[in-house]
Amino acid sequence: MPPEIVYENANWVYDKKVVKQKLLEIFGLKNVSDKEVDLFAYGKDFSLIASHWLLKGKIAAKPDFIVWPENVKQISKLLKMATAEKVPVIPFGSGSGVVGGALPIHGGIIVDMKKMDKIVEINKVNLTATIQTGINGMNLERTLNSKGFTMGHIPQSVYTSTLGGYLAHKAAGQFSTKYGKIEDMILSLEAVLPDGTIIKSKPAPRKSIGPQLDKFLIGSEGTLAIITEVTVRIWPLPEKRVLISYAFPSMAQALEAVRSILQSQVYPAVIRIYDANETARHFLTEANAKDRCMTIFVCEGSQQIAEFEASIVSEKSRSCEGVACGSAPVEHWFATRFNVKESSTLIPLNLVVDTIEVAVMWDKANKLYQSVIASMNAVPGTVLATGHASHFYEQGVCFYFSFGGTAVKQTEEEYYRTVWKACIETTLQIGGTIAHHHSIGLNRLQWMKDEWGAAYDVIKRIKKSLDPNNILNPGKLFLHEVGKKEQKEK
């Protein structure tokens, strides 16, 4: 029995036989598929609700074709054809997104970029690397490490994600406080616009040449262009790494310690604050952390810099009543940081679990943490709501909120959406932003107007100008989009 499709292709109409023949002409037989097994594999992502659906015999969506381009010219030809035939095109990295950003909700063509995975050049003088965007994140980092460098971008999904995915979602890695987020690393890029035009900027340390279209494409979730190649900053591997941890009496004190550290212009590569519930779950054996907020730091660089930063971290932490817990909690984090088995083990038990990341300025940080936890706990059926902070700036912080519960007098999907609504709307009320690095996808789409205000219509006009037929990842970022059938009826 075929799986039920949650998002049916309701609006788009195109001749699949014609489209398939043109795809074969562009890519050849080995790089085009409409086999059911492939369509099934590319119809889901790692969003928690999609995993629930899968266990119930449903898939989130179903594409019509999968293609595997080998060069930018093929992608240009594809987009010219798709624009003419009015066929949706969805760029695809590894499918490890958690908000539905790459789901083919209107069918169409999935463009799997994995064959465009080359490191074109490493420039040791400029400390740059030019890389195709289909490369796997861990493969990229291991290759750079083998030559004495790091990109410094290590998200939890690094084994199952691609450089292109980082660009689409405006991603942030675990070492972001020192090395920056993905947008900080990009010096130039090559991309293909919906009409097939190939654009390519040149690397420079900085530019004052008017608005930068290449920067505008980062975070656009494949709705404005397909990014095919980038030049990024890289760094020498650190000479020394110092591991430090402190347990604080409250989230407020932990936040204050970190704010003080960063505003002293000291930038540990890794900082993570866990609330008391998450501390109990992750650091149960650490006696000094009982009923406290564990905070871990990784300082790295030259020996002098790492040791100096570690001294400031310790000084500021003690001034906020932090209790030193040594290096063991950080070593434990390193050993478990890519472990995401909790979600896969809880879902078969009919528990609904997920994580939501938001960001806020320092003066509202503790209020946002307390308020979001309270709002999630207030939803009937919630068993546990916890939080940790994992990305930091001189001006503010990113919180991860996790929840788990069971549906009470509602379906699992309704409960899931109710908790999401509680978190996001509380964040908006307090003045935070609704996404820090997982992006919008489908989960946050309904709040885009609230987030952007009047500027949202400006962004939509840019989308319409670049992509008048709405072929690139339709149904993402922009509300009230229509497909070919609806346009004809109007």
Backbone torsions as a table, in degrees:
resi	resn	phi	psi	omega
1	MET	NA	125.0	-178.2
2	PRO	-67.8	151.5	-179.5
3	PRO	-69.9	150.4	173.8
4	GLU	-73.3	141.8	179.7
5	ILE	-101.7	123.0	-177.5
6	VAL	-71.4	-49.8	179.6
7	TYR	-100.9	101.7	-179.6
8	GLU	-82.9	148.8	176.2
9	ASN	-76.9	93.7	-171.5
10	ALA	-94.5	-26.3	-167.3
11	ASN	-110.5	-27.4	-170.0
12	TRP	-91.2	137.5	179.1
13	VAL	-130.7	122.5	177.1
14	TYR	-154.3	157.7	-176.9
15	ASP	-83.8	107.1	-175.3
16	LYS	-66.1	-32.4	179.5
17	LYS	-65.9	-42.8	178.8
18	VAL	-64.8	-45.1	-179.1
19	VAL	-62.8	-43.8	-179.8
20	LYS	-60.9	-43.4	-179.4
21	GLN	-62.0	-39.6	-179.9
22	LYS	-71.2	-34.4	175.8
23	LEU	-64.7	-40.9	178.5
24	LEU	-64.0	-36.0	178.4
25	GLU	-66.9	-34.3	-178.3
26	ILE	-80.4	-45.1	-168.3
27	PHE	-108.4	-19.0	-174.9
28	GLY	83.3	161.2	-172.8
29	LEU	-59.4	-38.1	-174.0
30	LYS	-71.9	-17.0	-175.6
31	ASN	-112.7	21.2	176.0
32	VAL	-135.1	137.0	176.8
33	SER	-144.5	140.3	166.7
34	ASP	-129.1	25.6	177.0
35	LYS	-67.9	143.3	-177.0
36	GLU	-59.2	-37.7	-178.5
37	VAL	-64.3	-36.5	178.1
38	ASP	-73.4	-41.3	179.2
39	LEU	-62.1	-38.4	177.1
40	PHE	-65.2	-45.2	-176.1
41	ALA	-63.2	-32.2	-176.9
42	TYR	-97.1	11.5	-178.5
43	GLY	-100.5	15.5	-178.3
44	LYS	-146.8	165.9	172.7
45	ASP	-134.8	-159.0	-177.7
46	PHE	-104.6	20.3	171.3
47	SER	-64.4	144.2	-172.8
48	LEU	-65.8	-35.1	179.5
49	ILE	-69.2	-32.6	176.9
50	ALA	-65.1	-34.9	176.6
51	SER	-67.1	-38.2	174.5
52	HIS	-60.3	-46.3	-180.0
53	TRP	-59.8	-41.6	-176.3
54	LEU	-61.4	-40.8	178.8
55	LEU	-66.7	-19.9	179.6
56	LYS	-99.5	12.2	177.8
57	GLY	81.3	24.0	178.7
58	LYS	-119.1	151.7	167.2
59	ILE	-121.3	151.7	-173.8
60	ALA	-63.8	-43.2	-175.6
61	ALA	-158.9	172.4	-177.8
62	LYS	-143.2	119.0	175.5
63	PRO	-76.7	172.3	175.7
64	ASP	-98.0	-30.2	-177.7
65	PHE	-146.7	152.6	168.9
66	ILE	-119.1	134.9	173.5
67	VAL	-127.7	151.0	-179.8
68	TRP	-123.2	89.4	-179.4
69	PRO	-67.4	152.5	178.1
70	GLU	-115.1	-8.7	178.6
71	ASN	-159.1	166.9	-174.8
72	VAL	-69.1	-29.7	180.0
73	LYS	-64.4	-36.7	177.0
74	GLN	-63.5	-40.1	179.7
75	ILE	-66.1	-38.9	176.9
76	SER	-60.3	-46.7	178.7
77	LYS	-62.8	-39.9	179.0
78	LEU	-59.2	-48.8	-175.6
79	LEU	-69.8	-32.7	174.0
80	LYS	-62.2	-45.0	179.3
81	MET	-65.3	-44.9	-177.5
82	ALA	-64.4	-37.0	176.6
83	THR	-65.0	-42.2	-179.9
84	ALA	-67.2	-41.4	-176.8
85	GLU	-88.9	-9.2	-178.3
86	LYS	59.2	59.9	179.7
87	VAL	-115.8	131.5	176.3
88	PRO	-62.6	143.2	177.5
89	VAL	-129.8	127.3	-175.8
90	ILE	-122.5	110.1	175.2
91	PRO	-63.8	144.8	-173.4
92	PHE	-140.5	130.6	177.1
93	GLY	-97.9	-87.8	176.6
94	SER	-125.4	-0.3	177.9
95	GLY	73.7	22.3	-178.1
96	SER	-96.4	9.8	176.6
97	GLY	-63.9	157.0	-174.5
98	VAL	-121.5	12.0	179.0
99	VAL	-130.0	12.6	175.9
100	GLY	83.0	18.3	-174.9
101	GLY	-64.5	-29.0	-177.7
102	ALA	-109.3	13.3	179.2
103	LEU	-72.8	132.2	-178.8
104	PRO	-83.1	70.3	-170.4
105	ILE	-68.9	-13.9	175.3
106	HIS	-116.4	24.1	-177.7
107	GLY	70.2	-147.9	176.5
108	GLY	93.7	-151.5	-170.2
109	ILE	-113.5	120.0	171.2
110	ILE	-83.7	128.4	178.5
111	VAL	-106.5	95.2	-180.0
112	ASP	-81.6	118.7	-171.2
113	MET	-89.1	5.8	-167.7
114	LYS	-62.7	-21.3	178.6
115	LYS	-80.4	-11.7	175.6
116	MET	-100.7	78.5	-168.1
117	ASP	-131.0	28.1	-174.5
118	LYS	-92.4	144.0	165.3
119	ILE	-87.9	107.9	-172.0
120	VAL	-73.0	-40.9	-176.5
121	GLU	-159.1	143.9	167.3
122	ILE	-118.9	119.3	-178.6
123	ASN	-104.1	106.5	-174.7
124	LYS	-74.1	-23.4	178.7
125	VAL	-75.6	-47.0	-178.5
126	ASN	-83.5	-12.5	-171.7
127	LEU	55.9	58.6	177.4
128	THR	-135.9	158.8	172.1
129	ALA	-136.5	137.8	175.9
130	THR	-106.7	125.8	-165.4
131	ILE	-140.8	139.6	171.3
132	GLN	-75.7	148.1	-167.3
133	THR	-81.8	-6.5	178.2
134	GLY	-82.4	-1.2	-174.8
135	ILE	-69.4	140.1	174.6
136	ASN	-67.8	140.1	-174.8
137	GLY	-60.5	-44.2	-178.9
138	MET	-71.5	-36.7	175.7
139	ASN	-60.9	-40.6	177.6
140	LEU	-62.5	-49.5	-176.8
141	GLU	-66.2	-39.5	179.1
142	ARG	-64.4	-40.0	179.2
143	THR	-65.1	-44.4	177.3
144	LEU	-61.5	-43.7	179.5
145	ASN	-59.5	-39.1	-178.1
146	SER	-65.0	-19.3	179.3
147	LYS	-106.2	9.6	175.3
148	GLY	90.9	17.0	-176.1
149	PHE	-128.9	168.7	171.2
150	THR	-142.2	148.4	171.0
151	MET	-88.1	-21.5	177.9
152	GLY	78.1	11.0	-178.8
153	HIS	-110.1	99.6	-175.7
154	ILE	-127.4	80.3	175.6
155	PRO	-73.7	166.3	178.6
156	GLN	-61.2	-26.2	-178.2
157	SER	-89.6	15.1	-168.5
158	VAL	-57.2	-29.1	178.5
159	TYR	-75.6	-21.7	-171.6
160	THR	-127.6	32.2	-178.5
161	SER	-143.4	168.6	-175.8
162	THR	-127.0	163.4	176.3
163	LEU	-58.8	-39.8	178.1
164	GLY	-62.4	-38.1	176.5
165	GLY	-63.6	-38.8	178.1
166	TYR	-61.0	-40.8	-179.6
167	LEU	-68.5	-42.8	-177.7
168	ALA	-62.7	-39.3	-175.2
169	HIS	-97.7	-1.9	-176.2
170	LYS	56.1	63.1	-167.7
171	ALA	-78.9	163.6	175.4
172	ALA	-134.5	134.7	-179.6
173	GLY	-97.9	173.2	-174.9
174	GLN	-66.0	-22.9	-178.5
175	PHE	-102.9	28.2	-168.6
176	SER	-70.5	-24.8	-176.3
177	THR	-65.0	-31.1	178.1
178	LYS	-92.3	-46.3	-170.5
179	TYR	-95.6	-9.8	179.6
180	GLY	90.2	176.5	177.5
181	LYS	-94.8	176.7	-171.6
182	ILE	-59.7	-36.6	-178.9
183	GLU	-67.3	-24.5	177.4
184	ASP	-74.6	-21.5	-174.0
185	MET	-90.7	-18.2	-172.0
186	ILE	-84.6	125.5	176.2
187	LEU	-102.0	-29.4	177.9
188	SER	-164.7	165.5	178.8
189	LEU	-153.2	162.2	171.4
190	GLU	-115.8	135.9	-178.9
191	ALA	-148.8	159.9	177.4
192	VAL	-115.8	124.6	179.8
193	LEU	-81.5	165.8	-175.7
194	PRO	-57.0	-27.1	179.3
195	ASP	-86.9	5.0	178.4
196	GLY	95.2	-4.7	179.1
197	THR	-65.5	131.1	176.6
198	ILE	-96.8	122.3	177.5
199	ILE	-113.2	147.7	-179.2
200	LYS	-148.8	120.1	177.0
201	SER	-92.9	162.6	-179.7
202	LYS	-104.3	145.0	-180.0
203	PRO	-68.6	140.8	175.3
204	ALA	-156.0	153.2	180.0
205	PRO	-63.6	-31.2	174.9
206	ARG	-164.6	155.3	-179.0
207	LYS	-134.5	142.1	171.7
208	SER	-128.0	72.4	-171.9
209	ILE	-128.5	29.0	-175.7
210	GLY	93.4	-175.0	179.6
211	PRO	-57.1	140.9	-179.2
212	GLN	-99.3	104.9	-178.6
213	LEU	-61.7	-36.6	-177.4
214	ASP	-62.4	-40.5	178.2
215	LYS	-67.3	-33.2	179.8
216	PHE	-63.9	-29.4	-177.6
217	LEU	-75.5	-22.6	-179.6
218	ILE	-69.6	126.0	-177.8
219	GLY	91.2	4.0	-176.8
220	SER	-87.0	4.3	173.4
221	GLU	54.7	36.5	176.5
222	GLY	70.2	17.8	-179.2
223	THR	-93.8	-14.1	-176.3
224	LEU	-116.7	-23.6	-178.0
225	ALA	-170.2	166.6	169.8
226	ILE	-108.6	114.7	-178.9
227	ILE	-83.4	127.4	-172.0
228	THR	-110.8	-24.0	-176.6
229	GLU	-157.6	144.5	177.5
230	VAL	-138.6	155.5	167.0
231	THR	-109.9	126.7	-173.7
232	VAL	-122.1	159.0	170.2
233	ARG	-74.5	143.9	171.0
234	ILE	-130.8	168.6	-178.0
235	TRP	-136.3	154.5	172.8
236	PRO	-64.6	147.9	175.2
237	LEU	-58.4	140.8	-176.8
238	PRO	-65.2	144.4	178.8
239	GLU	-74.4	-36.8	-176.2
240	LYS	-141.8	149.5	177.2
241	ARG	-131.7	129.6	179.4
242	VAL	-116.3	127.3	-178.2
243	LEU	-104.1	127.2	-175.4
244	ILE	-136.9	145.6	172.0
245	SER	-144.4	146.4	176.4
246	TYR	-138.1	144.7	175.4
247	ALA	-109.9	127.7	-175.0
248	PHE	-108.8	152.1	-179.0
249	PRO	-64.2	-26.0	-176.4
250	SER	-151.4	164.0	174.9
251	MET	-62.8	-39.2	-178.9
252	ALA	-58.8	-42.9	-178.9
253	GLN	-71.2	-36.5	176.6
254	ALA	-64.1	-43.7	178.3
255	LEU	-61.9	-41.9	-179.1
256	GLU	-64.2	-39.0	178.5
257	ALA	-62.2	-45.2	-178.4
258	VAL	-68.1	-41.0	176.6
259	ARG	-57.8	-44.4	-179.3
260	SER	-63.3	-39.7	179.4
261	ILE	-63.4	-50.7	-176.2
262	LEU	-68.4	-37.4	180.0
263	GLN	-76.3	-4.7	168.5
264	SER	-90.3	6.3	-178.7
265	GLN	63.4	38.1	172.1
266	VAL	-112.9	128.8	-170.1
267	TYR	-127.6	83.7	172.0
268	PRO	-58.0	144.8	-179.0
269	ALA	-64.8	-40.3	-179.6
270	VAL	-123.8	133.1	168.1
271	ILE	-137.7	132.5	176.1
272	ARG	-143.1	126.4	175.8
273	ILE	-109.0	126.2	177.6
274	TYR	-109.2	133.5	176.1
275	ASP	-70.5	175.9	-172.4
276	ALA	-60.8	-37.9	179.6
277	ASN	-66.9	-43.7	179.4
278	GLU	-71.8	-32.0	175.1
279	THR	-61.6	-43.4	178.9
280	ALA	-63.1	-33.1	-178.5
281	ARG	-77.7	-39.0	-172.6
282	HIS	-97.9	-24.6	-173.4
283	PHE	-131.2	45.7	-174.1
284	LEU	-59.6	-32.2	-174.9
285	THR	-85.3	-4.7	-179.8
286	GLU	-86.1	102.9	-173.9
287	ALA	-60.4	-38.9	-177.3
288	ASN	-70.6	-9.5	-176.7
289	ALA	-101.4	2.8	-177.3
290	LYS	-59.9	126.0	179.6
291	ASP	62.1	22.8	179.5
292	ARG	-123.3	177.9	179.4
293	CYS	-105.8	106.1	178.8
294	MET	-69.2	134.7	176.7
295	THR	-131.9	125.9	-178.3
296	ILE	-112.4	148.6	-179.9
297	PHE	-133.6	142.4	170.4
298	VAL	-125.7	114.0	176.1
299	CYS	-103.8	129.6	-178.1
300	GLU	-147.4	160.1	-177.7
301	GLY	144.5	-148.3	172.6
302	SER	-64.8	160.7	-178.1
303	GLN	-56.8	-44.0	-177.8
304	GLN	-64.5	-44.8	-178.3
305	ILE	-66.2	-46.3	-178.4
306	ALA	-60.6	-44.0	-178.3
307	GLU	-70.0	-38.3	178.1
308	PHE	-64.5	-47.1	179.7
309	GLU	-61.2	-39.6	179.1
310	ALA	-62.1	-37.2	179.7
311	SER	-66.4	-39.0	178.6
312	ILE	-69.6	-40.8	177.3
313	VAL	-57.2	-46.5	-179.2
314	SER	-65.6	-42.6	179.7
315	GLU	-61.1	-49.1	-178.4
316	LYS	-68.1	-35.0	-179.8
317	SER	-67.9	-43.2	178.8
318	ARG	-64.3	-33.8	-179.3
319	SER	-68.8	-17.1	177.3
320	CYS	-106.9	25.5	175.8
321	GLU	68.7	26.3	174.5
322	GLY	-74.8	142.7	177.8
323	VAL	-105.7	124.4	-177.7
324	ALA	-65.3	134.0	-179.8
325	CYS	-121.9	7.1	174.4
326	GLY	76.6	-162.9	-175.8
327	SER	-92.2	-15.4	-174.2
328	ALA	-57.9	-44.3	178.5
329	PRO	-61.7	-33.3	179.0
330	VAL	-72.5	-39.5	176.3
331	GLU	-61.7	-38.8	176.7
332	HIS	-63.7	-41.3	178.2
333	TRP	-62.6	-44.7	178.0
334	PHE	-58.6	-37.6	-177.0
335	ALA	-73.3	-23.7	-172.9
336	THR	-119.7	4.7	-167.8
337	ARG	-67.8	-19.3	178.0
338	PHE	-102.8	9.8	-177.0
339	ASN	-85.6	114.5	179.1
340	VAL	-121.9	29.4	-173.9
341	LYS	-70.6	-19.4	-177.1
342	GLU	-55.8	-46.3	-176.9
343	SER	-63.9	-41.8	-177.1
344	SER	-71.3	-26.2	178.8
345	THR	-85.1	-26.7	-177.9
346	LEU	-85.0	-34.0	-176.1
347	ILE	-59.4	-43.5	178.5
348	PRO	-62.5	-15.1	178.0
349	LEU	-88.7	11.2	-179.1
350	ASN	65.7	24.0	171.1
351	LEU	-91.0	138.3	177.5
352	VAL	-98.8	118.2	-177.0
353	VAL	-132.3	151.2	175.8
354	ASP	-168.5	170.4	173.3
355	THR	-126.0	147.6	-179.2
356	ILE	-135.5	126.6	178.6
357	GLU	-111.3	136.7	178.2
358	VAL	-136.6	173.9	179.7
359	ALA	-139.6	155.8	-175.3
360	VAL	-157.7	157.6	176.8
361	MET	-74.6	161.2	-173.4
362	TRP	-60.0	-39.6	-173.4
363	ASP	-69.6	-10.4	178.2
364	LYS	-118.3	6.0	-170.0
365	ALA	-64.7	-53.0	-176.9
366	ASN	-66.2	-37.6	177.7
367	LYS	-62.1	-42.4	179.5
368	LEU	-63.6	-45.6	179.4
369	TYR	-56.7	-52.1	-177.0
370	GLN	-62.4	-41.1	-175.3
371	SER	-71.0	-41.2	-179.8
372	VAL	-66.9	-44.0	177.4
373	ILE	-57.3	-44.8	179.9
374	ALA	-63.7	-41.5	-178.1
375	SER	-67.6	-36.0	178.7
376	MET	-72.3	-39.7	177.4
377	ASN	-65.2	-25.7	-177.7
378	ALA	-75.7	-13.5	178.9
379	VAL	-75.6	122.4	179.8
380	PRO	-54.9	131.4	179.8
381	GLY	104.4	-15.9	-179.7
382	THR	-70.1	126.1	178.8
383	VAL	-93.6	-38.5	-175.9
384	LEU	-151.5	135.4	172.7
385	ALA	-132.0	123.8	-175.7
386	THR	-134.2	170.6	179.6
387	GLY	-150.4	153.2	168.6
388	HIS	-145.5	159.8	178.8
389	ALA	-113.6	133.3	-170.7
390	SER	-133.4	-8.0	177.6
391	HIS	-137.9	135.6	-169.2
392	PHE	-136.6	155.4	179.6
393	TYR	-141.9	167.2	173.1
394	GLU	-61.0	-25.3	-174.7
395	GLN	-103.1	-13.5	-176.7
396	GLY	-179.9	-162.7	-166.7
397	VAL	-149.7	151.4	171.6
398	CYS	-103.4	127.6	174.3
399	PHE	-104.1	140.7	167.0
400	TYR	-104.3	123.7	174.2
401	PHE	-110.3	132.0	178.4
402	SER	-116.3	143.9	177.5
403	PHE	-140.1	155.5	175.6
404	GLY	-147.1	139.8	-179.8
405	GLY	-173.6	-173.8	178.9
406	THR	-128.6	152.7	-179.8
407	ALA	-70.7	131.4	177.0
408	VAL	-123.3	114.2	-179.2
409	LYS	57.3	28.8	176.0
410	GLN	-160.7	168.1	178.5
411	THR	-76.6	166.1	177.5
412	GLU	-60.5	-40.6	179.9
413	GLU	-65.4	-39.6	178.4
414	GLU	-64.6	-41.8	176.9
415	TYR	-62.3	-44.9	179.1
416	TYR	-55.4	-48.6	-177.6
417	ARG	-70.1	-31.0	178.6
418	THR	-66.9	-40.5	178.2
419	VAL	-68.7	-42.7	175.4
420	TRP	-56.3	-45.2	-179.3
421	LYS	-61.1	-42.0	179.7
422	ALA	-61.2	-44.7	-178.7
423	CYS	-66.8	-51.7	-174.0
424	ILE	-68.0	-43.2	-177.7
425	GLU	-70.9	-31.9	173.0
426	THR	-65.2	-41.9	177.8
427	THR	-59.6	-45.1	179.1
428	LEU	-63.8	-41.2	-179.3
429	GLN	-61.9	-35.4	-177.2
430	ILE	-84.1	-19.0	178.0
431	GLY	108.3	14.7	176.3
432	GLY	-85.4	175.3	176.4
433	THR	-104.7	145.9	-165.5
434	ILE	-79.1	-9.5	178.8
435	ALA	-151.9	135.9	177.7
436	HIS	-102.0	-45.5	-179.1
437	HIS	-152.0	-5.8	174.9
438	HIS	-85.2	-12.6	177.0
439	SER	75.0	-162.7	-167.0
440	ILE	-97.0	-54.0	-179.1
441	GLY	56.3	-134.9	175.6
442	LEU	-99.1	-29.7	-172.7
443	ASN	-62.9	-36.1	-174.8
444	ARG	-106.8	4.3	-170.0
445	LEU	-57.5	-39.4	-174.3
446	GLN	-66.6	-15.7	-178.2
447	TRP	-103.7	8.6	-177.4
448	MET	-64.1	-39.1	178.4
449	LYS	-64.6	-40.6	178.4
450	ASP	-64.0	-38.0	-178.6
451	GLU	-70.9	-44.7	-172.1
452	TRP	-90.2	-27.8	-174.9
453	GLY	66.7	-142.5	-176.8
454	ALA	-63.2	-26.1	-179.0
455	ALA	-66.3	-17.9	-178.1
456	TYR	-62.2	-39.4	179.4
457	ASP	-66.6	-30.7	176.8
458	VAL	-65.2	-45.2	178.9
459	ILE	-61.8	-40.0	179.3
460	LYS	-64.7	-35.7	178.3
461	ARG	-67.8	-35.2	176.1
462	ILE	-64.9	-43.5	176.5
463	LYS	-57.5	-46.3	-178.0
464	LYS	-64.7	-35.8	-179.9
465	SER	-68.2	-44.2	-179.1
466	LEU	-76.6	-31.1	-171.0
467	ASP	-136.5	67.3	-173.5
468	PRO	-60.9	-27.4	178.8
469	ASN	-92.8	1.1	173.5
470	ASN	57.4	46.6	-176.2
471	ILE	-88.4	-27.9	-173.1
472	LEU	-84.5	112.5	177.3
473	ASN	43.6	56.8	-177.9
474	PRO	-62.9	147.0	-179.6
475	GLY	90.3	3.4	178.9
476	LYS	-116.2	145.0	178.9
477	LEU	68.0	-38.0	-170.2
478	PHE	-116.3	119.0	179.6
479	LEU	-73.8	159.7	171.8
480	HIS	62.4	34.7	174.5
481	GLU	-81.9	153.3	179.7
482	VAL	-127.1	159.4	178.6
483	GLY	-106.5	-172.2	-171.1
484	LYS	-62.5	-39.8	-177.0
485	LYS	-63.1	-47.6	-179.4
486	GLU	-63.7	-38.6	-179.4
487	GLN	-63.1	-38.7	179.1
488	LYS	-65.5	-41.8	-177.5
489	GLU	-65.9	-29.4	179.5
490	LYS	-77.1	NA	NA
